[in-house]
Amino acid sequence: MHAQATGKHGSTPSGAPGGGPTDPAGRDQPAANEAELGLPLPQRYWAIVVVALGITLAVLDSAIANVALPTIARDLNASAAASIWVVNAYQLAITISLLPLASLGDRIGYRRIYIGGLILFTVASLGCALSSSLPTLAVARVIQGFGAAGIMSVNTALVRTIYPMTQLGRGVAINAMVVAVSSAVGPTVAAGVLAVAPWPWLFAINVPIGIAAIVSGFKALPANAGHEAPYDYLSAVMNAFVFGLLIFAIDGLGHGEHPGYVALEVLGAIVIGYFFVRRQLTQPAPLLPVDLMRIPVFALSIGTSVCSFAAQMLAFVSLPFMLQYTLGLSQVQTGLLMTPWPLVIIAAAPLSGVLSDHLSAGWLGGIGLAMLTAGLLLLATLGAHPESLQIAWRMALCGAGFGIFQSPNNRTMLASAPRERSGGASGMLGTARLTGQTVGAALVALIFGVAPQHGPTVALYVAAGFAAVASVVSTMRVTQRATPVSRPLS
């Protein structure tokens, strides 16, 4: 059954040939080499454009809803507290379904999951635009979140099938750049749309873009054979409860929920999580890829990702408050002064992606995250009346550091997993990012509640602490060798 597990989609530890008639996974060497070639040009370019379009829709939609909440609440006659579900419903749906859909992609093919997610997301976007009540909009957002999870769960797995192994860093860099920029410019895009149109257009504009991506996806995206291991439905349900309870607990902690309720949610997540992990240890192709966590470089990359995205979210949420409330700048000035961060990522991410095909991700990530740490500390220690240039270059330093770190980190996570487990690795990559962002946002709310006078500054110091920890964890990978595990799937 071992041959079935690896098939023609496995990989050697570095994607290189095995050095004999068969590689370490026991596959025929020509077939193994063929699997590493990626798509021919120009199909490769069309495929990565489709992937980028889908990621942009999914990530951007998560960011723009925050800006529109007051307008949505007013138009739908809903309270501010109730309107939060427009955001929470989307995030919760993504979080609980990311790993189950990634696991399903390993079985039935990443292309099917990705295009299915695009279709669901596009239809749900139309439903959001046509919603006339908060409950209807919340339901549409849940469906939209499941569609976004389909897109986000396998996007990096698709990149591994699109690019040859020798150029994988470039493909991952494009992916990382799109995610980072979409997250950063979301509020600006939302403000621009709301300036000229009512809030339903925030969702309606997704429809033509989604249709174009779906049509192009059927033509450009590669199909990959899955495996026949049975799908673990019980694990999918347990996964939903574990991550759902954790999200509620973290969100409740940040927004002042009764400590008893938070404790019960955490306890429930721990109890269910214990049995969930025990079950995964017995599965040949676990939904939660605990077997991949046995690869030291993979586990360290996950830790680096969680800490770095927590740092980024702490900064993104707190910086507007510091710039406007502490320094007295306008909304327009705030938007302009935060722009250098995503702009520099656009330049840094592709460069670090190319370098990651030749240099250690441990060093690249460590250096980049050290730059991010320095930038956050410099922002936290700004004087009372800084010049615009003083703020801008600090933002640029943060963006450069984050851009240098992200592409090599993602490439390492993806390349260290066996090719037939690319979906699981992609799902863990997305889960690490969402976990870090959720923790970061909750910590900002908690800090602002405890220290409202100095909240933004404290949040930036905490962000710098997360970035520093991530830098140390990243450099620990320098001595580790990415050795994919190989397990029978039936």
C-alpha positions as CSV (number, residue, x, y, z in Angstrom):
1,M,0.0,0.0,0.0
2,H,3.0,2.2,0.3
3,A,3.1,2.8,-3.4
4,Q,-0.4,4.1,-3.3
5,A,0.5,6.5,-0.7
6,T,3.3,8.2,-2.6
7,G,2.0,7.6,-6.2
8,K,3.5,10.1,-8.6
9,H,2.9,13.1,-6.4
10,G,5.6,12.6,-3.7
11,S,8.9,14.4,-3.4
12,T,12.3,13.9,-2.1
13,P,13.4,16.0,0.8
14,S,14.5,18.9,-1.4
15,G,12.6,18.0,-4.5
16,A,15.8,16.6,-6.1
17,P,16.1,13.2,-7.8
18,G,16.6,10.2,-5.6
19,G,19.9,9.1,-7.2
20,G,18.8,5.7,-8.5
21,P,16.1,3.9,-10.4
22,T,13.7,4.8,-7.6
23,D,13.7,7.6,-5.1
24,P,13.4,7.2,-1.3
25,A,9.7,7.1,-1.5
26,G,9.9,4.1,-3.8
27,R,8.6,5.8,-7.0
28,D,9.9,5.4,-10.5
29,Q,12.4,8.2,-10.9
30,P,11.3,9.5,-14.3
31,A,7.7,9.9,-12.9
32,A,9.1,11.6,-9.8
33,N,11.1,14.1,-12.0
34,E,8.1,14.7,-14.2
35,A,6.0,15.7,-11.2
36,E,8.5,18.4,-10.3
37,L,8.5,20.1,-13.7
38,G,5.4,22.3,-13.2
39,L,3.3,23.8,-16.0
40,P,4.7,24.9,-19.3
41,L,4.7,28.5,-20.3
42,P,2.5,30.5,-20.9
43,Q,0.0,28.2,-19.0
44,R,2.0,28.7,-15.8
45,Y,1.4,32.5,-16.0
46,W,-2.3,32.1,-16.5
47,A,-2.6,29.6,-13.7
48,I,-0.8,31.9,-11.2
49,V,-3.0,34.8,-12.2
50,V,-6.1,32.7,-11.4
51,V,-4.6,31.7,-8.0
52,A,-3.8,35.4,-7.3
53,L,-7.3,36.5,-8.3
54,G,-8.9,34.0,-5.9
55,I,-6.6,34.9,-3.0
56,T,-7.2,38.6,-3.6
57,L,-11.0,38.1,-3.4
58,A,-10.9,36.0,-0.2
59,V,-8.4,38.1,1.7
60,L,-9.7,41.5,0.6
61,D,-13.2,40.6,1.5
62,S,-12.1,39.8,5.0
63,A,-10.5,43.2,5.4
64,I,-13.1,45.5,3.8
65,A,-16.1,44.4,5.9
66,N,-14.6,46.0,9.0
67,V,-14.7,49.5,7.4
68,A,-18.3,49.1,6.3
69,L,-19.7,47.8,9.6
70,P,-21.1,51.2,10.8
71,T,-22.8,51.8,7.5
72,I,-24.2,48.3,7.3
73,A,-25.5,48.5,10.9
74,R,-27.3,51.8,10.1
75,D,-28.8,50.7,6.8
76,L,-30.1,47.4,8.2
77,N,-31.3,48.9,11.5
78,A,-28.9,46.6,13.5
79,S,-27.0,47.4,16.7
80,A,-23.2,47.8,16.6
81,A,-22.7,44.6,18.6
82,A,-25.0,42.6,16.3
83,S,-23.3,43.9,13.2
84,I,-20.0,42.3,14.3
85,W,-21.4,39.0,13.0
86,V,-20.8,40.3,9.5
87,V,-17.1,39.9,10.2
88,N,-17.2,37.0,12.7
89,A,-19.4,34.8,10.5
90,Y,-16.9,35.0,7.7
91,Q,-13.8,34.4,9.8
92,L,-15.4,31.6,11.7
93,A,-16.5,29.7,8.6
94,I,-13.0,30.0,7.1
95,T,-11.2,28.9,10.3
96,I,-13.3,25.8,11.0
97,S,-13.3,24.5,7.3
98,L,-9.7,25.3,6.2
99,L,-8.1,22.0,7.3
100,P,-11.1,19.8,6.3
101,L,-11.1,21.3,2.8
102,A,-7.3,21.0,2.5
103,S,-7.5,17.3,3.5
104,L,-10.3,16.8,0.9
105,G,-8.1,18.5,-1.7
106,D,-5.4,15.8,-1.1
107,R,-8.0,13.2,-1.9
108,I,-10.0,14.6,-4.8
109,G,-7.6,17.2,-6.3
110,Y,-6.7,20.8,-5.5
111,R,-8.2,22.1,-8.7
112,R,-11.7,20.9,-7.8
113,I,-11.5,22.4,-4.3
114,Y,-10.2,25.7,-5.6
115,I,-12.7,26.2,-8.4
116,G,-15.5,24.9,-6.1
117,G,-14.5,27.5,-3.5
118,L,-14.5,30.2,-6.2
119,I,-18.0,29.3,-7.4
120,L,-19.4,29.2,-3.8
121,F,-17.7,32.5,-3.0
122,T,-19.0,34.3,-6.1
123,V,-22.6,33.1,-5.6
124,A,-22.5,34.0,-1.9
125,S,-21.1,37.5,-2.8
126,L,-24.2,38.1,-4.9
127,G,-26.3,36.9,-1.9
128,C,-24.5,39.4,0.3
129,A,-25.1,42.3,-2.1
130,L,-28.8,41.4,-2.3
131,S,-29.3,41.0,1.5
132,S,-31.9,43.2,3.1
133,S,-31.5,42.1,6.7
134,L,-28.7,41.4,9.1
135,P,-29.6,37.6,9.5
136,T,-29.7,37.2,5.7
137,L,-26.4,38.9,5.3
138,A,-24.8,36.9,8.1
139,V,-25.9,33.6,6.5
140,A,-24.5,34.7,3.1
141,R,-21.3,35.6,4.8
142,V,-21.0,32.1,6.3
143,I,-21.4,30.6,2.9
144,Q,-18.9,33.1,1.5
145,G,-16.5,32.1,4.2
146,F,-16.8,28.4,3.2
147,G,-16.0,29.5,-0.3
148,A,-13.0,31.5,0.8
149,A,-11.8,28.5,2.8
150,G,-11.9,26.4,-0.4
151,I,-9.7,29.1,-2.1
152,M,-7.3,29.6,0.8
153,S,-6.9,25.9,1.8
154,V,-5.2,24.7,-1.4
155,N,-3.8,27.8,-3.0
156,T,-0.2,27.1,-2.1
157,A,-0.7,23.4,-2.9
158,L,-1.7,24.6,-6.4
159,V,1.4,26.7,-6.6
160,R,3.5,23.6,-6.0
161,T,1.9,22.0,-9.1
162,I,2.2,25.1,-11.2
163,Y,5.9,25.9,-10.7
164,P,8.9,23.6,-11.1
165,M,10.7,22.8,-7.8
166,T,13.7,24.9,-8.8
167,Q,11.4,28.0,-9.1
168,L,9.0,27.2,-6.2
169,G,10.2,30.2,-4.2
170,R,9.1,32.6,-7.0
171,G,5.5,31.1,-7.0
172,V,5.3,31.2,-3.3
173,A,6.5,34.8,-3.3
174,I,3.7,35.9,-5.6
175,N,1.2,34.1,-3.3
176,A,2.7,35.8,-0.1
177,M,2.8,39.2,-1.8
178,V,-0.9,39.0,-2.8
179,V,-1.9,37.9,0.7
180,A,0.1,40.7,2.4
181,V,-0.9,43.5,0.1
182,S,-4.6,42.4,0.0
183,S,-4.7,42.5,3.8
184,A,-3.0,45.9,4.0
185,V,-5.0,47.7,1.3
186,G,-8.4,46.3,2.3
187,P,-9.5,49.3,4.3
188,T,-8.3,51.7,1.6
189,V,-10.3,49.8,-1.1
190,A,-13.4,49.8,1.1
191,A,-13.2,53.5,1.8
192,G,-12.8,54.2,-1.9
193,V,-15.9,52.1,-2.8
194,L,-18.0,53.5,0.0
195,A,-17.1,57.0,-1.2
196,V,-18.9,56.5,-4.5
197,A,-21.4,53.6,-3.9
198,P,-23.5,52.0,-1.2
199,W,-22.1,49.1,0.9
200,P,-23.7,46.3,-1.2
201,W,-21.2,47.1,-4.0
202,L,-18.4,46.0,-1.7
203,F,-19.7,42.5,-2.4
204,A,-21.2,43.0,-5.8
205,I,-17.8,43.8,-7.4
206,N,-16.7,40.3,-6.5
207,V,-19.2,38.7,-8.9
208,P,-17.6,39.7,-12.3
209,I,-14.1,39.1,-11.0
210,G,-15.1,35.7,-9.6
211,I,-16.8,34.7,-12.8
212,A,-13.6,35.6,-14.8
213,A,-11.5,33.6,-12.3
214,I,-13.8,30.5,-12.6
215,V,-13.8,30.5,-16.4
216,S,-10.0,31.0,-16.5
217,G,-9.5,28.4,-13.8
218,F,-11.1,25.6,-15.8
219,K,-8.7,26.3,-18.6
220,A,-5.5,27.1,-16.8
221,L,-5.3,25.3,-13.5
222,P,-3.6,21.9,-13.5
223,A,-5.5,18.8,-12.4
224,N,-3.7,16.4,-10.0
225,A,-4.6,12.9,-9.0
226,G,-5.6,12.4,-5.3
227,H,-5.5,9.3,-3.2
228,E,-8.2,6.9,-2.2
229,A,-7.9,7.0,1.6
230,P,-11.4,7.4,3.2
231,Y,-12.3,10.9,4.3
232,D,-12.5,11.3,8.1
233,Y,-15.8,13.1,8.7
234,L,-15.7,12.7,12.5
235,S,-12.3,14.5,12.5
236,A,-13.8,17.3,10.4
237,V,-16.5,17.9,13.0
238,M,-14.1,17.7,15.9
239,N,-11.8,20.2,14.0
240,A,-14.8,22.6,13.7
241,F,-15.5,22.5,17.4
242,V,-11.9,22.9,18.5
243,F,-11.1,25.9,16.3
244,G,-14.6,27.4,16.7
245,L,-14.3,27.3,20.5
246,L,-10.8,28.7,20.4
247,I,-11.9,31.6,18.2
248,F,-14.8,32.4,20.5
249,A,-12.6,32.3,23.6
250,I,-9.9,34.5,22.1
251,D,-12.5,37.0,20.8
252,G,-14.3,36.9,24.1
253,L,-11.1,37.6,26.0
254,G,-10.3,40.6,23.9
255,H,-13.8,42.1,24.2
256,G,-14.4,41.7,27.9
257,E,-16.6,38.6,27.9
258,H,-17.3,37.1,31.4
259,P,-14.1,35.1,32.4
260,G,-16.3,32.1,33.3
261,Y,-17.6,31.8,29.7
262,V,-14.1,32.2,28.3
263,A,-12.8,29.5,30.6
264,L,-15.5,27.1,29.6
265,E,-14.8,27.7,25.9
266,V,-11.1,27.1,26.5
267,L,-11.8,24.0,28.5
268,G,-14.1,22.6,25.8
269,A,-11.5,23.3,23.1
270,I,-8.8,21.5,25.2
271,V,-11.0,18.4,25.9
272,I,-12.2,18.0,22.4
273,G,-8.7,18.9,21.1
274,Y,-7.1,16.1,23.2
275,F,-9.3,13.4,21.6
276,F,-9.0,15.1,18.2
277,V,-5.2,14.9,18.3
278,R,-5.3,11.3,19.6
279,R,-7.5,10.4,16.7
280,Q,-5.2,12.1,14.2
281,L,-2.2,10.0,15.5
282,T,-4.0,6.9,14.4
283,Q,-5.0,8.1,10.9
284,P,-2.9,7.2,7.8
285,A,-3.7,10.6,6.3
286,P,-4.7,12.8,9.2
287,L,-6.9,15.9,8.7
288,L,-4.8,17.8,11.2
289,P,-1.3,17.0,9.8
290,V,0.3,16.1,13.1
291,D,2.6,13.8,11.2
292,L,4.0,16.8,9.3
293,M,4.7,18.5,12.6
294,R,7.3,15.7,13.2
295,I,9.4,17.4,10.6
296,P,11.4,19.9,12.7
297,V,11.7,22.5,10.0
298,F,8.0,22.3,9.2
299,A,7.0,22.7,12.9
300,L,9.5,25.6,13.3
301,S,8.1,27.3,10.2
302,I,4.5,27.1,11.6
303,G,5.7,28.7,14.9
304,T,7.4,31.4,13.0
305,S,4.3,32.1,10.9
306,V,1.9,32.3,13.9
307,C,4.2,34.7,15.8
308,S,4.9,36.9,12.8
309,F,1.3,37.3,11.7
310,A,0.3,38.1,15.3
311,A,2.9,40.9,15.2
312,Q,1.6,42.2,11.9
313,M,-2.0,42.2,13.1
314,L,-1.1,43.9,16.4
315,A,0.6,46.7,14.3
316,F,-2.1,47.0,11.6
317,V,-4.9,47.4,14.2
318,S,-3.1,49.7,16.6
319,L,-1.2,52.0,14.2
320,P,-4.3,53.9,12.9
321,F,-5.2,54.7,16.5
322,M,-1.7,55.9,17.3
323,L,-1.5,58.0,14.1
324,Q,-4.9,59.6,14.6
325,Y,-5.5,59.8,18.3
326,T,-2.0,60.1,19.7
327,L,-0.3,62.1,16.8
328,G,-3.5,63.9,15.7
329,L,-3.3,63.0,12.0
330,S,-6.3,62.8,9.6
331,Q,-7.7,59.6,8.1
332,V,-6.2,60.5,4.7
333,Q,-2.8,61.1,6.3
334,T,-3.0,57.9,8.2
335,G,-3.8,55.9,5.0
336,L,-0.9,57.5,3.1
337,L,1.6,57.0,5.9
338,M,0.7,53.3,6.3
339,T,1.0,52.8,2.5
340,P,4.9,52.3,2.5
341,W,4.4,49.0,4.4
342,P,2.5,47.1,1.7
343,L,4.3,48.9,-1.1
344,V,7.7,47.7,0.1
345,I,6.3,44.2,0.5
346,I,5.5,44.2,-3.3
347,A,9.3,44.7,-4.0
348,A,10.7,42.6,-1.1
349,A,8.5,39.4,-1.4
350,P,9.5,38.5,-5.0
351,L,13.2,39.2,-4.3
352,S,13.2,37.0,-1.2
353,G,11.2,34.4,-3.1
354,V,14.0,34.1,-5.7
355,L,16.7,34.1,-3.0
356,S,14.8,31.3,-1.1
357,D,15.5,29.0,-4.0
358,H,19.2,29.3,-3.2
359,L,19.6,30.5,0.4
360,S,18.5,29.2,3.8
361,A,15.0,30.2,4.8
362,G,16.2,30.2,8.4
363,W,18.6,33.1,7.8
364,L,16.4,35.0,5.4
365,G,13.5,34.8,7.8
366,G,15.6,35.6,10.8
367,I,17.0,38.7,9.2
368,G,13.6,39.8,7.9
369,L,11.9,39.4,11.2
370,A,14.8,41.2,13.0
371,M,14.1,44.1,10.6
372,L,10.4,44.0,11.4
373,T,11.3,44.0,15.2
374,A,13.5,47.1,14.7
375,G,10.8,48.9,12.7
376,L,8.1,48.2,15.3
377,L,10.3,49.4,18.1
378,L,11.2,52.6,16.2
379,L,7.4,53.2,15.6
380,A,6.7,52.6,19.3
381,T,9.3,55.2,20.3
382,L,8.3,58.0,17.9
383,G,8.4,61.4,19.5
384,A,5.3,63.6,20.1
385,H,5.7,65.5,16.8
386,P,7.4,63.3,14.2
387,E,7.8,64.4,10.6
388,S,6.0,62.4,7.9
389,L,9.3,61.0,6.5
390,Q,10.2,59.7,10.0
391,I,7.0,57.7,10.1
392,A,7.2,56.6,6.4
393,W,10.7,55.1,6.5
394,R,9.9,53.1,9.7
395,M,6.8,51.7,7.9
396,A,8.9,50.8,5.0
397,L,11.4,49.0,7.2
398,C,8.6,46.9,8.7
399,G,7.3,46.1,5.2
400,A,10.8,45.1,4.0
401,G,11.3,42.8,7.0
402,F,7.9,41.1,6.6
403,G,8.4,40.7,2.9
404,I,11.8,39.2,3.2
405,F,10.6,36.7,5.8
406,Q,7.3,35.5,4.4
407,S,8.2,34.0,1.0
408,P,11.1,31.8,2.3
409,N,9.0,30.7,5.3
410,N,6.1,29.6,3.1
411,R,8.3,27.9,0.6
412,T,10.0,25.9,3.4
413,M,6.7,24.7,4.8
414,L,5.5,23.6,1.4
415,A,8.7,22.0,0.2
416,S,9.3,20.1,3.4
417,A,6.0,18.1,3.1
418,P,5.6,15.2,0.7
419,R,4.0,16.2,-2.6
420,E,0.9,14.1,-2.0
421,R,0.4,16.0,1.3
422,S,0.7,19.5,-0.2
423,G,-3.0,20.1,0.7
424,G,-2.3,19.4,4.3
425,A,0.7,21.7,4.3
426,S,-1.2,24.4,2.5
427,G,-4.1,24.1,5.0
428,M,-1.6,24.4,7.9
429,L,0.0,27.5,6.3
430,G,-3.4,29.2,6.1
431,T,-4.4,28.1,9.6
432,A,-1.1,29.5,11.1
433,R,-1.8,32.8,9.4
434,L,-5.4,33.0,10.6
435,T,-4.4,31.9,14.2
436,G,-1.7,34.6,14.3
437,Q,-4.1,37.3,13.0
438,T,-6.8,36.3,15.4
439,V,-4.5,36.3,18.4
440,G,-3.1,39.7,17.4
441,A,-6.5,41.3,17.0
442,A,-7.7,39.9,20.3
443,L,-4.6,41.2,22.1
444,V,-5.1,44.7,20.7
445,A,-8.6,44.7,22.1
446,L,-7.3,43.4,25.5
447,I,-4.5,46.0,25.6
448,F,-6.8,48.8,24.7
449,G,-9.2,47.8,27.5
450,V,-6.4,47.5,30.1
451,A,-4.4,50.5,29.1
452,P,-6.6,52.9,27.0
453,Q,-4.2,55.8,27.4
454,H,-1.1,54.1,26.0
455,G,-2.8,51.2,24.2
456,P,-1.3,51.8,20.7
457,T,2.3,52.1,22.1
458,V,1.9,49.1,24.3
459,A,0.5,47.1,21.4
460,L,3.5,48.0,19.2
461,Y,5.9,46.8,21.9
462,V,4.0,43.5,22.2
463,A,4.1,43.2,18.4
464,A,7.9,43.8,18.5
465,G,8.1,41.0,21.1
466,F,6.3,38.6,18.9
467,A,8.5,39.5,15.9
468,A,11.6,39.0,18.0
469,V,10.5,35.5,19.1
470,A,9.6,34.7,15.4
471,S,13.1,35.8,14.4
472,V,14.8,33.5,16.9
473,V,12.5,30.6,16.0
474,S,13.3,31.2,12.3
475,T,17.1,31.0,12.8
476,M,16.6,27.7,14.6
477,R,15.8,26.2,11.2
478,V,19.3,26.8,9.9
479,T,20.6,23.4,11.2
480,Q,17.4,21.5,10.4
481,R,17.0,19.4,7.3
482,A,13.6,19.3,5.5
483,T,12.8,15.6,5.4
484,P,9.3,14.8,4.3
485,V,7.5,12.0,6.1
486,S,6.1,9.2,4.0
487,R,3.2,7.2,5.3
488,P,0.8,4.7,3.7
489,L,-2.6,6.1,3.1
490,S,-4.6,3.0,3.3
